[in-house]
Amino acid sequence: MLSHGSRWFLAFGVLGLAGLALGMWYLDAALFDDGVEPGQPVEYTVERGAAVGTVADDLADLGVVSSGFRFRTAAEEAELPEQLQPGVFQLETGMSNEEAVEVLAAGPESPPIVRFTVEEGLDVDRVLDRLAEQFDAYEVADFQQVLDERTDAGRQAADEEDDGTALQAALTLPDWVPEPADSPPDTEPYEGVFWPDTYEISDEAEPQEVLQRLVDQLEDEFEALPEQLIGDLDAEGRYRLLVLGSLVERETRVDAERDTVAGVITNRLEEGMQLQIDATVVYALGGGPTEQVTFDDLEVENPYNTYRIEGLPPTPISNMGTAALEAAADPADVDYRFYVLDPACDGSHRFAVSDDEHQANVEQFRQADRCIGEELDGDEIDQIGDDE
C-alpha cells in the first residue's frame, strides 16, 4: 500500500506527464507554418518500410497536416501502421489529420518508382554493374541470370521436342538480333541491346522487367529512324547498323562529328581496309571507355581486334545514344579515310584523306604530349581513331 507521500508523488508524476504531452501537442502545432495556402496539391511517396512517424513529420513539413504529433496520434488510433503501404499518394495542404489518414489507409495510386540511368557507351558488364548500383534489391548476378536463362531458352527452342514455353517466358529480343545461343565463341551476344536513357519503373520490378525496358527502348529508337534510312534493311542490315553505331559511340564524344566518323568507317569498309579502331582493342582487352592502348595491344588475337580482323567486329562493343545511331544510319558523304584526336584536346578529331596527311596529323598530336602533359613515346598510341 502506497504511503501518503508516495500517492502525492505519483499524482504529481501523472499530471507532469500529461502536462508534457499537452505541451508537445501545442508546441508541435505552433511550429506549423500558418502561411501555407490550403488546398494545394501535394504528391507524396511513402517509401517501402517507412515508419508512420517519418510520414507524419514529412506531411507536417509539406503543410499537408498542421501537426506531426497530432497526425501520429490519429494514425495510431486508426491503426494506420498496420495498413500503410508504400507508393505514391495524392494529398493537399491543409488537410485534417483524419482526412490524411483516410487517404493513406486507402492505399497508393501507384507503387513506389525507381528512377535509374544507363549511360551511353557502356558494354554489357558495365550496364549490369550500373543497374545493380541503382537497385538495392538486386546484384549483378541477378541481372546476369536473366541473360543466362535467355541463352538457355534459345538452346532449348532448337530442340524439335521443345514447346517454346521457356523462350516465351524469357527476355524478348528484336527479331533482327542474332540468336544468343548461336553466338560464336568469345563474343557477347547481348552487347548493344540495352539502350542508354533515364527510366522510371516500379520498385517491385524484377530484373527481367528492368532489362526488358532497355531492350524495348532500343526497338523504339530504331523505329523512330526515318523510313528511307532503314526501310530496306533486312535483319542482317539492322544488326550491322547496331554494330556500326557502337563504334561511332566509342570513337567520338562530339555529336557534331559523329556522322563524319561514320563516313570514315563506311569508306574503309567499302574499300576493304582494316578498320584499325582502338576502341575495339580496348573492348577485346576488357577495358572501359577511358583505357589507353599500346602498340603491343594491337597484336592481341581476339575476334574484336580490328587491327587483326577484316570488316566489322562480330557484335557491337557497347550501347549507343541516338546521335551515334543516327550517324550510323546516315553517314556523312566524305572522302576521309583516317582520323586522330585534335591537338586542341577538346575531344574532336582531325580527318584526312591520305595516309601522308594522316601521319602529319598524328605527329602534331604527338607533339601536343597527348593532351595530358605527358610526352607520347613509341610504345603508346591514343585509343581513338589513330590509324598508323
C-alpha positions in Angstrom: 0.0 0.0 0.0 1.4 3.4 -1.0 2.2 5.9 1.7 0.5 9.3 1.7 3.7 10.9 0.3 4.0 8.3 -2.4 0.5 8.9 -3.6 1.2 12.6 -3.9 4.4 11.9 -5.8 2.5 9.5 -8.2 -0.3 12.1 -8.7 2.2 14.8 -9.5 4.1 12.5 -11.8 0.9 11.7 -13.8 0.0 15.4 -14.0 3.5 16.2 -15.1 3.4 13.6 -18.0 0.0 14.9 -19.0 1.3 18.4 -19.0 4.3 17.4 -21.0 2.2 15.7 -23.6 -0.1 18.7 -23.8 2.9 21.0 -24.2 4.3 18.9 -27.0 0.8 18.9 -28.7 0.6 22.7 -28.7 4.3 23.2 -29.4 4.0 20.9 -32.4 1.1 22.9 -33.7 2.8 26.2 -33.1 5.7 25.2 -35.3 3.3 24.7 -38.2 3.6 27.4 -40.9 0.2 29.0 -40.8 1.1 30.8 -44.1 0.7 27.6 -46.1 -2.2 28.0 -48.5 -4.7 25.2 -48.1 -5.9 23.1 -51.0 -2.6 23.0 -52.9 -1.9 19.5 -54.4 0.9 17.5 -52.9 2.2 14.3 -54.4 3.8 12.3 -51.6 5.7 9.0 -51.8 5.7 6.6 -48.9 8.9 4.7 -49.2 9.0 0.9 -48.6 9.5 0.3 -44.9 8.7 3.9 -43.9 7.5 4.3 -40.3 4.3 6.3 -39.5 6.4 8.7 -37.5 8.5 9.6 -40.6 5.4 10.0 -42.7 3.9 12.3 -40.0 7.0 14.5 -40.0 7.1 14.7 -43.8 3.4 15.6 -44.0 3.8 18.4 -41.4 6.8 19.7 -43.3 4.9 19.8 -46.5 1.9 21.6 -44.9 -0.5 18.7 -45.5 -1.3 18.5 -41.8 -0.8 21.1 -39.1 0.9 18.8 -36.6 3.0 15.8 -37.0 2.4 14.8 -33.4 -1.4 15.0 -33.8 -1.2 13.1 -37.0 0.7 10.3 -35.4 -1.9 10.1 -32.7 -4.8 10.0 -35.2 -2.9 7.4 -37.3 -2.3 5.1 -34.4 -6.0 5.3 -33.3 -7.0 4.4 -36.9 -4.4 1.5 -36.9 -2.6 3.1 -39.9 0.7 1.5 -39.1 -0.8 -1.9 -39.9 -2.4 -0.7 -43.1 0.2 1.7 -44.6 1.5 0.7 -48.0 4.4 2.1 -50.0 3.6 4.1 -53.0 2.5 7.4 -54.4 -0.4 9.3 -52.8 -2.2 12.5 -53.9 -2.8 14.8 -50.9 -3.2 18.5 -50.4 -2.2 21.2 -48.0 -4.4 22.0 -45.0 -6.0 18.5 -44.7 -7.3 17.4 -41.3 -5.5 14.5 -39.7 -8.4 12.3 -40.2 -8.6 13.1 -44.0 -4.9 12.5 -44.5 -5.1 9.2 -42.6 -8.1 8.1 -44.7 -6.2 8.8 -48.0 -3.1 6.8 -46.8 -5.2 3.9 -45.5 -7.0 3.6 -48.8 -3.7 2.6 -50.5 -1.4 4.2 -53.1 -2.5 5.1 -56.6 0.8 3.6 -57.8 3.7 1.7 -56.3 7.0 3.5 -55.5 9.1 4.3 -58.5 12.8 3.7 -59.0 14.4 6.2 -61.3 17.6 4.8 -62.8 20.0 5.8 -65.5 22.1 3.8 -68.0 24.8 5.9 -69.7 25.9 5.8 -73.3 29.0 3.9 -74.3 28.7 1.1 -71.7 29.3 -2.6 -72.5 27.1 -5.3 -71.1 29.2 -5.9 -67.9 29.1 -2.2 -67.1 25.4 -1.9 -67.8 24.7 -4.7 -65.3 27.0 -3.0 -62.8 25.1 0.3 -63.1 21.8 -1.4 -62.6 23.0 -3.3 -59.6 24.2 0.0 -58.1 20.7 1.6 -58.5 18.5 -1.4 -57.4 19.1 -2.1 -53.8 17.3 -5.4 -54.0 19.4 -6.9 -56.8 23.0 -7.8 -57.5 24.9 -8.2 -60.8 24.3 -11.9 -60.7 20.5 -11.4 -60.7 20.6 -9.5 -63.9 23.2 -11.9 -65.4 20.9 -14.7 -64.6 18.2 -13.2 -66.9 20.7 -13.3 -69.8 21.8 -16.9 -69.0 18.2 -18.0 -68.9 17.5 -16.4 -72.2 20.5 -18.2 -73.8 19.4 -21.5 -72.3 15.9 -20.9 -73.6 17.3 -20.3 -77.1 19.1 -23.6 -76.9 16.0 -25.4 -75.8 14.0 -23.9 -78.6 16.3 -25.5 -81.1 15.2 -28.9 -79.8 12.3 -30.2 -82.0 10.5 -31.5 -79.0 10.6 -28.2 -77.1 7.2 -26.4 -77.0 8.8 -22.9 -76.8 7.5 -22.2 -73.3 10.9 -21.3 -71.9 11.7 -18.9 -74.7 8.3 -17.2 -74.5 8.9 -16.5 -70.8 12.5 -15.2 -71.3 13.8 -11.8 -72.2 12.4 -10.8 -75.6 14.9 -9.5 -78.2 14.3 -7.8 -81.5 13.8 -10.4 -84.2 16.8 -9.0 -86.1 19.2 -9.6 -83.3 21.1 -12.9 -83.8 20.1 -15.8 -81.5 22.4 -15.6 -78.5 22.5 -19.4 -78.3 24.2 -19.4 -81.7 26.8 -16.8 -80.9 30.4 -17.6 -81.8 32.9 -18.3 -79.0 34.5 -15.4 -77.2 31.7 -13.0 -78.2 29.0 -11.2 -76.2 25.6 -11.7 -77.9 23.8 -9.2 -75.7 26.1 -6.3 -76.5 24.5 -3.1 -77.7 20.8 -4.1 -77.0 20.4 -2.2 -73.7 19.5 1.3 -74.7 21.0 4.1 -72.6 18.5 6.5 -71.0 16.9 7.5 -67.7 14.0 5.3 -66.8 11.3 5.1 -64.2 9.9 1.7 -63.1 8.1 0.2 -60.1 10.4 -0.7 -57.3 8.8 -4.1 -57.4 10.1 -4.8 -60.9 12.1 -8.0 -61.4 15.5 -7.9 -63.1 13.9 -9.2 -66.3 11.4 -6.4 -66.4 14.2 -3.9 -66.0 16.3 -5.3 -68.8 13.2 -5.6 -71.0 12.6 -1.9 -70.7 16.0 -1.2 -72.1 15.6 -3.6 -75.0 12.1 -2.3 -75.8 13.6 1.2 -75.9 16.1 0.0 -78.4 13.3 -1.1 -80.7 11.5 2.2 -80.3 14.7 4.1 -81.2 15.1 2.0 -84.4 11.5 2.5 -85.4 12.0 6.3 -84.9 14.7 6.4 -87.6 13.5 7.8 -90.9 11.9 5.1 -93.1 14.2 6.0 -96.0 17.2 5.0 -93.9 16.1 1.7 -92.5 13.0 0.7 -94.6 15.0 -1.6 -96.9 17.3 -3.1 -94.3 16.9 -6.8 -93.6 17.8 -8.4 -90.2 21.5 -8.5 -91.0 21.5 -4.9 -92.2 19.8 -3.7 -89.0 22.3 -5.6 -86.8 25.2 -4.3 -88.8 23.8 -0.8 -88.1 23.8 -1.6 -84.4 27.5 -2.6 -84.6 28.5 0.5 -86.6 26.6 2.7 -84.1 28.5 1.3 -81.2 31.8 2.1 -83.0 30.7 5.6 -83.6 29.6 5.9 -80.0 33.0 4.8 -78.6 35.1 6.7 -81.2 33.9 10.2 -80.5 32.1 12.2 -77.8 31.4 15.1 -80.2 27.9 14.8 -81.6 28.7 17.2 -84.5 31.3 14.9 -86.0 29.7 11.5 -85.4 28.3 11.3 -89.0 31.8 12.1 -90.3 33.3 9.3 -88.2 30.6 7.0 -89.5 31.5 8.1 -93.0 35.2 7.3 -92.5 34.3 3.8 -91.1 31.9 3.2 -94.0 34.6 4.3 -96.6 37.2 2.0 -95.1 34.7 -0.9 -95.1 33.8 -0.3 -98.8 37.5 -0.2 -99.8 38.4 -3.3 -97.9 40.6 -1.5 -95.4 41.0 -2.8 -91.9 39.1 -0.5 -89.6 42.0 -0.3 -87.0 39.8 1.2 -84.4 41.4 1.5 -81.0 38.1 1.2 -79.1 37.7 -2.4 -80.4 41.1 -3.3 -79.0 40.1 -1.7 -75.6 37.0 -3.9 -75.7 39.0 -7.0 -76.6 41.2 -6.4 -73.6 38.2 -5.9 -71.3 38.8 -2.2 -70.7 36.4 0.7 -70.3 36.0 3.8 -72.5 39.0 5.6 -71.0 41.6 2.9 -71.3 44.7 3.5 -73.4 46.1 1.2 -76.0 49.8 0.3 -76.6 51.3 -0.9 -79.8 51.7 -4.4 -78.2 48.0 -4.5 -77.6 47.3 -4.2 -81.3 48.7 -7.7 -81.8 46.2 -9.4 -79.4 44.4 -12.3 -81.1 40.7 -11.6 -80.5 37.6 -11.6 -82.7 37.0 -7.9 -81.8 40.5 -6.6 -82.6 40.0 -4.6 -85.9 43.8 -4.4 -86.3 43.8 -8.1 -86.9 40.4 -8.9 -88.4 38.7 -7.7 -91.6 35.5 -5.8 -91.5 33.3 -5.1 -88.5 33.6 -6.9 -85.2 31.1 -9.7 -84.6 28.9 -7.8 -82.2 28.6 -4.2 -81.0 31.2 -3.1 -78.5 28.8 -1.0 -76.3 25.4 0.5 -76.3 24.9 3.9 -78.1 22.9 7.0 -77.9 20.6 8.5 -80.5 23.2 10.7 -82.1 25.5 7.7 -82.8 22.7 5.5 -84.1 21.5 8.3 -86.5 25.1 8.8 -87.7 25.5 5.1 -88.4 22.2 5.1 -90.3 23.1 8.2 -92.3 26.9 8.6 -92.6 28.4 11.8 -94.0 29.4 11.6 -97.7 33.1 12.4 -97.2 36.4 11.3 -98.7 38.2 10.9 -95.4 39.8 7.6 -94.6 41.6 8.5 -91.4 41.2 10.5 -88.2 43.1 11.2 -85.0 42.4 13.3 -81.9 42.9 17.0 -82.5 45.9 18.5 -80.6 43.4 21.1 -79.2 42.4 18.3 -76.8 38.7 19.2 -76.9 37.6 15.7 -77.8 37.3 16.5 -81.6 39.3 14.9 -84.4 41.4 15.8 -87.4 40.3 13.9 -90.5 42.5 13.0 -93.5 42.0 11.6 -97.0 45.5 10.2 -97.5 47.9 8.4 -95.2 50.6 11.1 -95.6 48.1 13.7 -94.4 47.1 11.5 -91.5 50.6 10.9 -90.4 51.2 14.6 -90.3 48.1 15.0 -88.1 49.4 12.1 -85.9 52.8 13.8 -85.5 51.1 17.1 -84.4 49.1 15.1 -81.9 52.2 13.5 -80.5 53.9 16.9 -80.1 50.9 18.0 -78.1 52.0 15.5 -75.4 48.8 13.6 -75.7 46.8 16.4 -74.2 47.6 15.4 -70.7 51.0 16.8 -70.2 52.9 13.6 -70.9 55.3 13.0 -73.8 54.0 10.3 -76.1 56.7 7.7 -76.6 56.9 5.0 -79.2 55.1 2.4 -77.1 51.8 4.1 -76.7 49.1 5.4 -79.0 45.8 7.1 -78.3 42.7 4.9 -78.2 40.6 6.9 -80.6 41.0 6.7 -84.4 44.8 6.6 -84.6 45.4 4.5 -87.8 49.1 4.0 -88.4 
